[in-house]
Amino acid sequence: MAQVPKADELAKVSHRPPETPWTETPVEFRPGTFCYGAKPKNLEVVGLPNPREWNPADEDWKLPDNWKDITLNGMKDRLDKFRSFKLFMDICVRCGACADKCHYYIGSGDPKNMPVLRAELIRSVYRKYFTGSGKIFSKYAGARALTERVLKEWFYYYYQCTECRRCSVFCPYGIDTAEVTMMARELLNELGCGIDWIAGPVANCYMNGNHLGIQPHAFKDMIEFFVDEIEEVTGVRVEPTFNRKGAEVLFITPSGDVFADPGTYTLMGYMMLFHEIGLDYTWSTYASEGGNFGLFTSHEMMKRLNAKMYAEAKRLGVKWILGGECGHMWRVINQYMDTMNGPADFLEVPKSPITGTVFENAKSTKMVHIAEFTADLIRHGKIKLDPSRNDNKIVTFHDSCNTSRAMGIFEEPRYILKHVCNHFYDMPEGTIREKTFCCGSGSGLNTDEYMEMRMRGGLPRANAVRYVHEKHGVNMLACICAIDRAVLPPLMNYWVPGVDVTGLHELVGNALVMTGEKKRTTDLRYEPLPGMEDEEDDDV
Amino acid sequence: MNASRSIIFSLVAVGILVCLPLIGVAAGMTSFFGVIVPYLAVALFFIGVVARVVRWARSPVPFRIPTTCGQQKSFNWIKPDKLDNPWDNKGVVLRMILEVLLFRSLFRNSRMEFYEGPKIRYASAKWLWLGAIVFHYSFLVVLLRHLRFFSEPVSSLVHLLEGVDGFLEVGAPRLYISGLALLAGVAFLFLRRVTIPQLKYISLPSDYFPLFLIFAIAATGVLMRYIYKVDIVSVKELTMGLATFHPVVPEGIGSLFYIHLFLVSVLFAYFPFSKLVHMAGVFLSPTRNLPNNSRMVRHINPWNYPVKVHTYEEYEDEFREKMIEAGLPVEKKE
């Protein structure tokens, strides 16, 4: 695995384009800037084509003989199925408004990371084979033939896009590079040219229900481990149930919350909250993954993985589904799930059993975001909170790309934050809400062999955090996304040491005053609560 | 292709287009350039644009993928952003009107400034928006003013427009702001394309060509009006002939007019087959023209098809023993 350069070296970014035109600048597969190719065993599990051992850095990609026909037919098929794709191939005027909006461009200076050029990589091929002007005028009309070099360029740059949609906010025609990247990745996957960090979780999720491939008994064990942890901190024993028929609510969260810090603290927060309000809910080991790496593979794969949510809700006979903190999971739920796997007519319109609030905005999908659910509880005064327990945390909030630009959940998490902690400062306008910056590792690019690009892509986010870190002493970056929780800690260590990362419901868990709890001396991380530093010592 | 080659190619192309009517009219082909070409161009324009829109519309919108740029509608105590995150058609219509008429997304534009450290700042950058507004609106005014050549009597709205456009009341004939603004707008769009390195890098011949073409159209128009005057009465005779489908080609209209008319014809004919169709395309953009309500109302995908899934039964079959041992409920006991 490639060594990541030191931060001060990586910070020297030139945004001056090279002398050679982009069509004549070949890709260099430099370690640290691309992900490993999909392994055959993972493709075989879900029946994806062309499983073989291969390495993107190799000359020979072992493509099927008719790869060009497969790709061009695949393009035609998708042009006919998606108006977005067809339109976005035709109407770009190359005004350049998107150019400096991409985190990868800002952090790398590579001109092909400008959204406009990223799209031109495939648009040029579209012109060559699907437009009259491209067929006649060829390169004078901006057209170019599909070659293996072009295909490698696609792989390199469409796996250097996190589908964050920031460029589409600024585009005067709403051209969404995420949509273009999704099509390109579908085409690459038809040739077996995906990345393993996506193919692995897809295969695991398909067979075992979650990205890590945790089997049912182990999943139960892991959750029960945190039951002990919660008891240790609060003295209260929560009692989660699994695969229980007849529960009112099915709770689904990304499996990252179950196995990796600091997501696990968020998981503890969920369970403490549900216990305190007496929510009649169940976990599922079969639908034990909120995330959906199918979204990063193909629309079909997204549907195949997402199907488990409704299927399990139906089997268990719950009334509605509650979803945990996750970014792309919520893009799938908000913009795809009901269309793909609905109608969920076997469920009821979600209604909070505690406050009686009917979630009209989820009346068709029947799935509620945990931030909506908790904000409603706080609004109705149904939980007791002591925000001073988070007083040693000076918090800012990272809006996740997908929940921002494919949903628009901005106020609910902020409302919760303002009730569970006393020190909250937003990052500068232009770096939050719909203009938020990607963590640099979204859309399945959160793998270690890609660390250099992750640090580059995360630079704009880190830069904004550093601003509030220096100005307000911010030491805690809150978020509502499991990938964020996994990738922001190394990003902060790299660019802004001294800032930690937390899920929203970890802070809720800290502040939540539970019935029958013992005197709390530590937070969920076993770090002393403000003013309890001495007592902590006594305990140890 | 590098920038200078793209620019030269486009310049040469426009140069040839200027020469064609010059030679043709000298050779007596006035009816070809005065009647046949304009009719063909307008026909191509309408057929081309309709065909293009139909081509787009034939592909369905399988998923509801608006780019949400504001707070979603959730509780009555949280103010939703009707414009930037519309949940109904009314909001979408408002969002689209602002997008189409005021280029609202472009107004958001910012400019990244990268300093050592690294420190990154985002400065306000409204020049592109302003340039685009000036360019598009002056073009629109110029176009509408030209209705004077295709109607008799001339509509009072055209008179009004001319009054506003010429409010400076200088020169004879009176100076129209829109003509100069159009030239300035085109010049700005060209200059930023060649002076901003990134923009220069992404530009294609098809980005320069329409700019040069429109510049040449505006320039010949301005020249005709203020400097090398053509016989305006004969011009109107010709244009009215076109408008009433009784084409006539009067003698003695200057060749500058034929150049102008030919370039306009080329623009019309080129329009549907180029990036200029963004004018029609923006209305169809699924990230802008759909409400963000797919959790409230089910969006239908016309080609939704069944897919292979790993069912719960298959899952339980694989893990039944382990599940029973761990005390997890199962459907089948053995």
Contacts between the chains, C-beta under 8 A, distances in Angstrom:
chain1	res1	chain2	res2	distance
A	11	B	116	7.4
A	11	B	117	6.7
A	11	B	118	4.0
A	12	B	116	8.0
A	13	B	114	6.4
A	13	B	118	7.1
A	15	B	114	6.4
A	15	B	198	6.9
A	16	B	197	5.8
A	17	B	197	5.6
A	17	B	198	6.1
A	17	B	200	7.8
A	17	B	201	3.9
A	21	B	1	5.9
A	21	B	2	4.9
A	21	B	201	7.7
A	22	B	201	6.7
A	22	B	202	7.7
A	23	B	1	7.1
A	47	B	308	7.3
A	79	B	59	6.6
A	80	B	58	7.6
A	80	B	59	5.7
A	81	B	59	6.6
A	81	B	60	7.0
A	81	B	62	6.4
A	81	B	303	6.0
A	82	B	59	6.2
A	82	B	60	7.9
A	82	B	61	7.9
A	82	B	62	6.4
A	83	B	56	5.9
A	83	B	57	7.4
A	83	B	59	4.2
A	83	B	60	6.4
A	83	B	61	5.0
A	83	B	284	6.6
A	83	B	286	6.2
A	84	B	61	7.2
A	84	B	65	6.7
A	84	B	285	8.0
A	84	B	286	4.9
A	84	B	287	7.4
A	85	B	59	7.6
A	86	B	55	7.4
A	86	B	56	5.8
A	86	B	59	5.0
A	87	B	56	5.5
A	87	B	281	5.5
A	87	B	284	5.7
A	87	B	285	6.3
A	87	B	286	7.6
A	90	B	52	7.5
A	90	B	56	7.6
A	90	B	275	7.6
A	90	B	277	6.2
A	90	B	281	6.2
A	91	B	275	6.7
A	91	B	277	6.2
A	91	B	278	4.1
A	91	B	281	3.6
A	91	B	282	7.1
A	91	B	285	7.8
A	92	B	275	6.6
A	92	B	278	7.7
A	93	B	207	7.3
A	93	B	275	4.9
A	93	B	278	5.5
A	94	B	199	7.7
A	94	B	202	5.3
A	94	B	203	6.1
A	94	B	204	6.9
A	94	B	207	5.4
A	94	B	275	7.5
A	95	B	106	7.6
A	95	B	128	6.5
A	95	B	132	7.6
A	96	B	128	7.8
A	96	B	196	6.9
A	96	B	198	6.4
A	96	B	199	4.4
A	96	B	202	6.5
A	97	B	105	7.9
A	97	B	106	5.9
A	97	B	109	5.2
A	97	B	128	6.3
A	99	B	198	5.2
A	99	B	199	7.4
A	99	B	202	7.4
A	100	B	111	6.7
A	100	B	112	3.9
A	100	B	198	7.6
A	101	B	110	7.9
A	101	B	112	7.9
A	106	B	112	5.9
A	106	B	114	7.1
A	106	B	120	6.5
A	111	B	198	6.5
A	111	B	201	5.5
A	111	B	202	7.4
A	114	B	198	6.5
A	114	B	202	6.7
A	116	B	202	5.4
A	117	B	201	7.9
A	117	B	202	5.6
A	120	B	202	7.1
A	131	B	273	7.8
A	132	B	273	6.8
A	133	B	273	5.6
A	133	B	274	7.4
A	139	B	1	5.9
A	140	B	1	7.6
A	140	B	9	6.2
A	140	B	205	5.3
A	141	B	204	7.8
A	141	B	205	7.5
A	141	B	206	6.1
A	142	B	204	4.1
A	142	B	205	7.3
A	142	B	206	5.8
A	165	B	67	5.8
A	168	B	67	4.6
A	168	B	287	5.5
A	169	B	67	5.9
A	169	B	69	5.5
A	169	B	105	6.9
A	169	B	108	6.6
A	170	B	105	6.0
A	170	B	106	7.5
A	170	B	108	5.6
A	170	B	109	6.1
A	170	B	110	8.0
A	171	B	105	6.1
A	172	B	99	7.5
A	172	B	103	5.5
A	172	B	105	5.0
A	172	B	106	4.4
A	172	B	132	7.6
A	172	B	282	7.4
A	173	B	278	5.8
A	173	B	281	6.3
A	173	B	282	4.9
A	173	B	285	5.4
A	173	B	288	7.7
A	174	B	67	6.0
A	174	B	99	7.8
A	174	B	105	6.8
A	174	B	282	7.7
A	174	B	285	4.2
A	174	B	286	7.8
A	174	B	287	3.8
A	174	B	288	4.1
A	175	B	285	7.5
A	175	B	287	7.7
A	176	B	65	7.0
A	176	B	67	6.3
A	176	B	287	4.9
A	179	B	65	6.9
A	179	B	287	7.8
A	206	B	310	5.2
A	207	B	310	6.1
A	207	B	315	7.9
A	207	B	318	7.8
A	208	B	315	7.9
A	209	B	315	6.8
A	215	B	319	6.0
A	215	B	322	6.3
A	216	B	319	5.0
A	216	B	322	6.3
A	216	B	323	5.0
A	216	B	326	6.7
A	216	B	328	5.7
A	217	B	319	7.6
A	217	B	322	4.6
A	217	B	323	6.5
A	217	B	325	6.6
A	217	B	326	3.5
A	217	B	328	6.9
A	220	B	326	5.4
A	220	B	327	7.8
A	220	B	328	6.2
A	221	B	326	7.5
A	242	B	328	5.5
A	242	B	329	7.7
A	243	B	328	5.5
A	243	B	329	5.2
A	244	B	329	6.7
A	245	B	329	7.1
A	285	B	323	7.6
A	285	B	328	6.6
A	286	B	312	5.2
A	286	B	315	5.3
A	286	B	316	7.9
A	299	B	62	7.7
A	299	B	63	7.9
A	300	B	307	5.7
A	303	B	307	5.2
A	304	B	307	4.9
A	304	B	308	6.5
A	304	B	309	5.4
A	304	B	310	8.0
A	307	B	307	7.2
A	307	B	309	4.6
A	308	B	309	7.3
A	308	B	310	7.9
A	308	B	312	8.0
A	311	B	309	7.3
A	311	B	311	7.2
A	311	B	312	6.4
A	312	B	312	6.7
A	315	B	312	5.7
A	333	B	295	7.5
A	334	B	292	7.6
A	334	B	294	6.3
A	334	B	295	5.8
A	335	B	63	5.9
A	335	B	64	5.7
A	335	B	65	5.5
A	335	B	294	5.7
A	336	B	63	5.7
A	338	B	294	6.1
A	338	B	295	7.0
A	338	B	298	4.9
A	338	B	299	7.0
A	339	B	62	7.3
A	339	B	63	5.7
A	339	B	64	7.0
A	339	B	294	6.7
A	339	B	298	6.7
A	339	B	299	4.7
A	339	B	300	6.9
A	339	B	301	5.1
A	339	B	304	7.0
A	340	B	301	7.2
A	340	B	304	6.8
A	342	B	298	5.4
A	343	B	298	5.5
A	357	B	75	7.5
A	359	B	74	7.8
A	360	B	296	7.0
A	361	B	72	7.0
A	361	B	73	5.7
A	361	B	74	5.1
A	361	B	87	7.8
A	361	B	295	5.8
A	361	B	296	5.8
A	362	B	295	4.7
A	362	B	296	7.4
A	363	B	295	7.7
A	363	B	296	5.6
A	364	B	294	7.6
A	364	B	295	6.1
A	364	B	296	5.5
A	364	B	297	5.7
A	364	B	298	4.9
A	365	B	294	7.5
A	365	B	295	4.5
A	367	B	295	7.3
A	372	B	74	5.6
A	372	B	75	7.6
A	375	B	75	7.4
A	375	B	78	7.9
A	376	B	75	6.7
A	379	B	75	7.3
A	379	B	77	6.4
A	404	B	68	7.2
A	405	B	67	5.5
A	405	B	68	5.8
A	405	B	69	7.3
A	406	B	65	7.3
A	406	B	67	7.5
A	406	B	68	6.3
A	407	B	68	6.0
A	407	B	72	5.9
A	407	B	292	7.4
A	408	B	68	3.7
A	408	B	69	7.7
A	408	B	70	5.9
A	408	B	71	5.6
A	408	B	72	3.7
A	408	B	81	7.1
A	408	B	84	8.0
A	408	B	85	4.2
A	408	B	292	6.4
A	409	B	71	7.9
A	409	B	72	5.8
A	409	B	74	7.6
A	410	B	70	7.7
A	410	B	71	5.0
A	410	B	72	7.8
A	411	B	71	5.3
A	411	B	78	4.7
A	411	B	79	7.8
A	412	B	74	6.5
A	412	B	78	6.9
A	415	B	78	7.3
A	428	B	122	8.0
A	430	B	110	6.0
A	430	B	122	4.5
A	431	B	122	7.4
A	433	B	70	7.9
A	434	B	67	7.9
A	434	B	68	6.9
A	434	B	69	4.1
A	434	B	70	6.6
A	434	B	84	7.0
A	435	B	108	7.7
A	459	B	118	6.7
A	459	B	120	7.3
A	460	B	120	6.0
A	463	B	118	6.8
A	463	B	119	6.8
A	463	B	120	4.6
